[in-house]
Amino acid sequence: MYVSSFFFPTEDEEWARRLSLKETCYQSMYPYFVLSKAGLTEIIFRPVTILYGGNGSGKSTALNVIAEKLRLRRSSAYNRSSFFEEYVDRCEANLEEAVPPESRIITSDDVFDMMLNIRSVNEGIDRRREEIIEEYYQLRGEKFTLRSMADYERLHRVNQARSKTKSRFADQETGRNIRERSNGESAMMYFRQQIENDTLCLLDEPENSLSPENTLLLADFLREGVRYCGCQLVISTHSPFLLALPGAKIIDLDHGARIVNSWTQLSNPRTYYEFFKQHANEFEYGAGDESD
């Protein structure tokens, strides 16, 4: 445990700040009135603390405020306003230990930006590969005679093209194509690279880019990180696979920031449960003969 508790401004404190403004042109004082509306004025942390709630409930806002207060590392920009810094100043964090400098917040935008970077690199490799394949056919058909040592490099490339298949020649010239992983596999690689031992890590809806299978792999990775590697996690999520992390403290922002005794009480997992229960016969006995 690195951070033990965090306190946000109360609604009374927010209204006092609102009434102190002489200007009346502000339509929004974000992040004021977001978390207090959800009933979130304090968090007492466990090794795994989960913020649950629908869109607009304040999950991401809370993570960003905590990250800024603790000066955690981040990659992507986030939603700020002219009131953000003063709001963060009004918050209070209590630490059990100094937060390690490698601690960070990871958002869906971070993962998406990583995937865009890979796509950009792959597009560049594809363009280069097309040029190399065109050169490959030219080299194989070229009638070349060595006239001087200045021609040696050209002769070497002709011999390479004649001694290799098209794919091996292209791979040698471009290096291995980065596009060897799916988006989900790339996201898993990103989480493994970014979450270091003995750190505090905030994760904003990490399941967004993952299949159910990869979300289960992420849950296993996070569980081991907490149990064996000294990590403390604060997660915003809808995923039942992450909500079921052992020993997690779950705060339901849809219902007054209440502490949930069991993740199975939450509406999102229960929606899945009711859906699969209605279709239980199809899982047990199949959907019937497709030829019927």
C-alpha positions as CSV (number, residue, x, y, z in Angstrom):
1,M,0.0,0.0,0.0
2,Y,1.3,3.4,-1.0
3,V,-1.8,5.6,-0.8
4,S,-4.1,4.9,2.1
5,S,-6.8,7.5,1.7
6,F,-7.9,10.4,-0.6
7,F,-10.3,13.2,0.1
8,F,-12.2,15.3,-2.5
9,P,-14.0,18.6,-1.8
10,T,-17.5,18.2,-0.3
11,E,-20.5,19.6,-2.1
12,D,-20.7,22.4,0.5
13,E,-17.1,23.4,-0.2
14,E,-17.8,23.3,-3.9
15,W,-20.8,25.6,-3.5
16,A,-18.8,28.0,-1.4
17,R,-16.2,28.2,-4.2
18,R,-19.0,28.7,-6.8
19,L,-20.5,31.6,-4.8
20,S,-17.1,33.2,-4.4
21,L,-16.8,33.7,-8.2
22,K,-17.6,37.2,-9.3
23,E,-17.8,36.1,-12.9
24,T,-21.1,34.4,-13.9
25,C,-20.0,33.3,-17.4
26,Y,-18.9,29.8,-16.4
27,Q,-21.3,27.2,-17.7
28,S,-19.0,24.5,-16.2
29,M,-16.6,24.3,-13.3
30,Y,-15.4,20.8,-14.1
31,P,-14.3,18.8,-12.2
32,Y,-16.3,20.6,-9.4
33,F,-19.7,19.0,-8.8
34,V,-18.9,15.7,-10.6
35,L,-17.7,13.5,-7.8
36,S,-19.8,15.1,-5.1
37,K,-22.9,14.5,-7.2
38,A,-21.9,10.8,-7.2
39,G,-21.5,10.9,-3.5
40,L,-17.7,10.4,-3.7
41,T,-15.9,12.6,-1.1
42,E,-13.4,10.1,0.2
43,I,-11.7,6.8,-0.7
44,I,-10.1,4.5,1.8
45,F,-7.9,2.3,-0.3
46,R,-7.1,-1.4,-0.3
47,P,-4.4,-3.1,-2.4
48,V,-7.1,-3.3,-5.1
49,T,-9.7,-0.5,-5.2
50,I,-12.3,-0.5,-8.0
51,L,-14.5,2.4,-9.1
52,Y,-17.7,1.1,-10.8
53,G,-20.3,3.2,-12.5
54,G,-21.9,4.1,-15.8
55,N,-20.7,6.7,-18.3
56,G,-20.5,10.1,-16.7
57,S,-20.5,8.7,-13.2
58,G,-17.0,10.3,-12.5
59,K,-14.8,7.2,-12.6
60,S,-12.2,8.7,-15.0
61,T,-12.4,12.1,-13.3
62,A,-11.6,10.6,-10.0
63,L,-8.6,8.7,-11.4
64,N,-7.3,11.8,-13.2
65,V,-7.6,13.9,-10.0
66,I,-5.8,11.3,-7.9
67,A,-3.1,10.9,-10.6
68,E,-2.5,14.7,-10.7
69,K,-2.4,15.0,-6.9
70,L,0.1,12.2,-6.6
71,R,2.0,13.4,-9.7
72,L,1.9,10.1,-11.4
73,R,3.4,9.5,-14.8
74,R,1.0,9.5,-17.8
75,S,1.3,9.3,-21.6
76,S,-1.8,10.9,-23.1
77,A,-3.5,14.2,-22.5
78,Y,-6.7,14.3,-20.6
79,N,-9.8,16.5,-20.1
80,R,-8.7,19.5,-18.2
81,S,-10.4,22.9,-17.4
82,S,-9.3,26.2,-16.0
83,F,-10.6,24.9,-12.6
84,F,-8.8,21.6,-12.6
85,E,-5.6,22.6,-10.8
86,E,-7.3,24.5,-8.1
87,Y,-9.7,21.5,-7.6
88,V,-6.7,19.2,-7.2
89,D,-5.1,21.6,-4.7
90,R,-8.3,21.3,-2.6
91,C,-7.9,17.5,-2.4
92,E,-5.9,15.6,0.2
93,A,-4.0,12.4,0.0
94,N,-2.6,10.3,2.9
95,L,0.3,8.0,2.1
96,E,1.6,4.9,3.9
97,E,4.8,5.0,1.9
98,A,6.2,7.4,-0.7
99,V,4.8,6.8,-4.1
100,P,7.5,5.2,-6.3
101,P,8.5,7.4,-9.2
102,E,7.7,4.6,-11.7
103,S,4.0,4.7,-10.6
104,R,1.6,5.8,-13.4
105,I,-1.9,6.1,-14.7
106,I,-2.9,4.1,-17.8
107,T,-5.9,5.2,-19.8
108,S,-7.8,3.8,-22.8
109,D,-6.3,6.7,-24.8
110,D,-2.8,5.4,-24.0
111,V,-3.6,2.0,-25.4
112,F,-5.3,3.5,-28.4
113,D,-2.3,5.8,-29.1
114,M,0.0,2.8,-28.9
115,M,-2.1,0.9,-31.4
116,L,-2.1,3.9,-33.8
117,N,1.7,4.0,-33.6
118,I,1.9,0.3,-34.4
119,R,-0.5,0.8,-37.3
120,S,1.6,3.8,-38.6
121,V,4.8,1.7,-38.4
122,N,3.1,-1.2,-40.2
123,E,1.8,1.0,-43.0
124,G,5.4,2.3,-43.5
125,I,6.7,-1.3,-43.5
126,D,4.0,-2.3,-46.1
127,R,5.0,0.6,-48.4
128,R,8.6,-0.4,-48.1
129,R,7.8,-4.0,-48.6
130,E,6.0,-3.2,-51.9
131,E,9.1,-1.3,-53.1
132,I,11.4,-4.2,-52.1
133,I,9.2,-6.8,-53.9
134,E,9.3,-4.8,-57.1
135,E,13.1,-4.5,-56.7
136,Y,13.3,-8.3,-56.1
137,Y,11.7,-9.1,-59.4
138,Q,14.0,-6.6,-61.2
139,L,17.1,-8.1,-59.6
140,R,16.2,-11.7,-60.4
141,G,15.7,-10.8,-64.1
142,E,18.7,-8.6,-64.4
143,K,21.6,-9.6,-66.6
144,F,24.5,-8.2,-64.6
145,T,28.2,-8.3,-65.3
146,L,30.8,-7.3,-62.8
147,R,33.0,-4.7,-64.5
148,S,34.7,-3.1,-61.4
149,M,34.7,-3.3,-57.6
150,A,32.3,-0.4,-57.7
151,D,29.7,-2.9,-59.0
152,Y,30.2,-5.4,-56.2
153,E,27.3,-4.2,-54.1
154,R,24.9,-4.5,-57.0
155,L,26.1,-8.0,-57.7
156,H,25.7,-8.9,-54.1
157,R,22.0,-7.8,-54.2
158,V,21.4,-9.7,-57.4
159,N,22.8,-12.9,-55.9
160,Q,20.7,-12.3,-52.7
161,A,17.5,-12.0,-54.8
162,R,18.4,-15.1,-56.8
163,S,19.2,-17.2,-53.7
164,K,16.1,-16.3,-51.6
165,T,12.4,-16.5,-51.9
166,K,10.4,-13.3,-52.3
167,S,9.2,-13.4,-48.7
168,R,12.6,-14.1,-47.2
169,F,14.2,-11.3,-49.2
170,A,11.4,-8.8,-48.2
171,D,11.7,-9.8,-44.5
172,Q,15.5,-9.4,-44.6
173,E,15.2,-5.9,-46.0
174,T,12.4,-4.6,-43.8
175,G,13.0,-6.5,-40.6
176,R,10.2,-8.5,-39.0
177,N,6.8,-6.9,-39.5
178,I,5.4,-5.5,-36.2
179,R,2.0,-6.8,-37.3
180,E,2.4,-10.1,-35.6
181,R,0.0,-9.4,-32.7
182,S,-3.7,-8.6,-32.6
183,N,-4.9,-5.4,-31.0
184,G,-5.7,-7.3,-27.8
185,E,-2.3,-9.0,-27.8
186,S,-0.6,-5.6,-28.3
187,A,-2.7,-4.1,-25.5
188,M,-1.6,-7.0,-23.2
189,M,2.0,-6.4,-24.1
190,Y,1.5,-2.7,-23.3
191,F,0.1,-3.4,-19.8
192,R,3.0,-5.8,-19.1
193,Q,5.5,-3.3,-20.2
194,Q,4.0,-0.3,-18.3
195,I,3.0,-1.9,-15.0
196,E,6.2,-2.3,-13.0
197,N,6.8,-4.1,-9.7
198,D,6.4,-2.2,-6.4
199,T,4.4,0.7,-7.9
200,L,1.0,2.4,-7.6
201,C,-0.9,2.0,-10.9
202,L,-4.2,3.6,-11.9
203,L,-6.1,1.9,-14.7
204,D,-9.0,3.6,-16.5
205,E,-11.3,0.9,-18.1
206,P,-8.4,-1.3,-19.3
207,E,-10.8,-3.9,-20.7
208,N,-11.9,-1.5,-23.6
209,S,-9.4,-2.9,-26.0
210,L,-9.5,-6.5,-24.8
211,S,-11.5,-9.6,-25.7
212,P,-12.9,-11.6,-22.8
213,E,-10.0,-14.1,-23.0
214,N,-7.4,-11.3,-22.8
215,T,-9.3,-9.6,-20.0
216,L,-9.0,-12.8,-18.0
217,L,-5.3,-12.8,-18.8
218,L,-5.1,-9.2,-17.6
219,A,-7.0,-10.1,-14.4
220,D,-4.5,-12.9,-13.7
221,F,-1.6,-10.5,-14.4
222,L,-3.0,-7.9,-12.1
223,R,-3.8,-10.4,-9.3
224,E,-0.2,-11.7,-9.4
225,G,1.2,-8.1,-9.5
226,V,-0.6,-7.3,-6.2
227,R,0.0,-10.6,-4.5
228,Y,3.7,-11.2,-5.4
229,C,5.1,-8.0,-6.9
230,G,4.2,-5.2,-4.5
231,C,1.7,-3.4,-6.7
232,Q,-1.3,-1.3,-5.5
233,L,-4.1,-0.8,-8.1
234,V,-6.9,1.6,-8.5
235,I,-9.1,0.6,-11.4
236,S,-12.2,2.0,-13.1
237,T,-14.1,-0.8,-14.9
238,H,-17.4,-2.4,-15.9
239,S,-15.8,-5.8,-16.6
240,P,-17.0,-8.7,-14.4
241,F,-13.6,-10.3,-14.9
242,L,-11.9,-7.4,-13.2
243,L,-14.6,-6.7,-10.7
244,A,-14.1,-10.3,-9.5
245,L,-10.4,-9.7,-8.5
246,P,-10.0,-11.3,-5.0
247,G,-10.2,-8.9,-2.1
248,A,-11.0,-5.8,-4.3
249,K,-12.9,-3.0,-2.6
250,I,-15.6,-1.9,-5.0
251,I,-17.2,1.6,-4.9
252,D,-20.4,1.9,-6.8
253,L,-20.7,5.5,-8.1
254,D,-24.2,4.7,-9.6
255,H,-25.6,4.4,-6.1
256,G,-24.1,7.1,-3.9
257,A,-20.5,5.8,-3.9
258,R,-21.6,2.9,-1.7
259,I,-19.2,0.1,-0.8
260,V,-20.3,-3.2,-2.5
261,N,-20.1,-6.4,-0.5
262,S,-20.0,-8.6,-3.7
263,W,-19.4,-7.8,-7.3
264,T,-22.3,-10.1,-8.2
265,Q,-24.7,-7.4,-6.8
266,L,-23.8,-4.9,-9.5
267,S,-26.1,-4.3,-12.4
268,N,-23.6,-4.9,-15.2
269,P,-22.5,-8.4,-14.1
270,R,-26.2,-9.3,-13.3
271,T,-27.2,-8.2,-16.8
272,Y,-24.6,-10.7,-18.2
273,Y,-25.8,-13.4,-15.7
274,E,-29.5,-12.9,-16.6
275,F,-28.7,-13.1,-20.4
276,F,-26.7,-16.3,-20.1
277,K,-29.3,-17.8,-17.8
278,Q,-31.9,-17.2,-20.4
279,H,-29.8,-19.0,-23.0
280,A,-28.5,-21.7,-20.7
281,N,-30.2,-24.5,-22.7
282,E,-28.3,-23.4,-25.9
283,F,-25.0,-23.7,-24.0
284,E,-25.9,-27.0,-22.5
285,Y,-27.6,-28.7,-25.4
286,G,-26.5,-26.6,-28.4
287,A,-28.7,-24.6,-30.8
288,G,-29.9,-27.6,-32.7
289,D,-28.9,-29.1,-36.0
290,E,-28.0,-26.4,-38.4
291,S,-29.4,-28.5,-41.2
292,D,-32.9,-28.4,-39.8
